[in-house]
């Protein structure tokens, strides 16, 4: 199996695989100079060298050139101190060229030979004139990178609805898919402002407990299923997966909550575990109500390939 070392280029960002070569004694948090598709760059060792299966490798590994020296790190810090001023100038130039884009960040390579300008935009932007202008100003190779709104929130940082630092800026290295189904499983209000983060996309934390709710719901009858309760026959109107209870509308119109152990599914043997394999049907009224509730939120659900959430055209691969 190939031996790889995990390297990240910024704190709390994606980890890329590199070939350590003879540097098998690399330790976590060491700085190294690696070869990437854009040229040499300094990164920090996140995982020490280890063997992994070839199925985890998307392409040929690029090498670790050497350990970073003190002069390399000083040179990198010197250019990093310039980035705030460079960012302001890039934004001013973009406004002068009247480009429909929002410049988010400007980052130098460790030796100052390359300047990566990240921006967000609703669609494609013709920035050729801007690139030529910036190249003359900073005497460096300019790389324009369009990012999505989630990546923008990660760069800018902020505070979430929970009152804590954003997950994507504090510990979440990669974005996982988040769907409206996860909000439905957790009985959350399907109101876009309530389940969206500062980036305008669905909250990343909706995925954290999704597996727990999915497993719990397998033991419960679905909404609309006909059940027999100690108070008589009725239909399930709401399920509480973590409490293992359901709310039932009885034949007299009353709503009452029951533990799953108290129920007997019509046509089944009773109890929550027997409900999973039974044929349960929703009434037209229940289905219509759910569709009406879900529609506003589903219209807000955008994936990373949609306008305003586009991935960078210069997307980096896992192995750089």
HELIX and SHEET records of a PDB file:
HELIX    1   1 UNK A   54  UNK A   56  5                                   3    
HELIX    2   2 UNK A   70  UNK A   80  1                                  11    
HELIX    3   3 UNK A   83  UNK A   96  1                                  14    
HELIX    4   4 UNK A  128  UNK A  138  1                                  11    
HELIX    5   5 UNK A  149  UNK A  156  1                                   8    
HELIX    6   6 UNK A  167  UNK A  170  1                                   4    
HELIX    7   7 UNK A  180  UNK A  185  1                                   6    
HELIX    8   8 UNK A  192  UNK A  195  1                                   4    
HELIX    9   9 UNK A  204  UNK A  207  5                                   4    
HELIX   10  10 UNK A  210  UNK A  217  1                                   8    
HELIX   11  11 UNK A  260  UNK A  262  5                                   3    
HELIX   12  12 UNK A  284  UNK A  300  1                                  17    
SHEET    1   A 6 UNK A   3  UNK A   8  0                                        
SHEET    2   A 6 UNK A  16  UNK A  19 -1                                        
SHEET    3   A 6 UNK A  62  UNK A  67  1                                        
SHEET    4   A 6 UNK A  31  UNK A  36 -1                                        
SHEET    5   A 6 UNK A  39  UNK A  51 -1                                        
SHEET    6   A 6 UNK A   3  UNK A   8 -1                                        
SHEET    1   B 3 UNK A 102  UNK A 108  0                                        
SHEET    2   B 3 UNK A 114  UNK A 120 -1                                        
SHEET    3   B 3 UNK A 141  UNK A 146  1                                        
SHEET    1   C 5 UNK A 255  UNK A 259  0                                        
SHEET    2   C 5 UNK A 245  UNK A 250 -1                                        
SHEET    3   C 5 UNK A 232  UNK A 240 -1                                        
SHEET    4   C 5 UNK A 226  UNK A 229 -1                                        
SHEET    5   C 5 UNK A 264  UNK A 265 -1                                        
END                                                                             
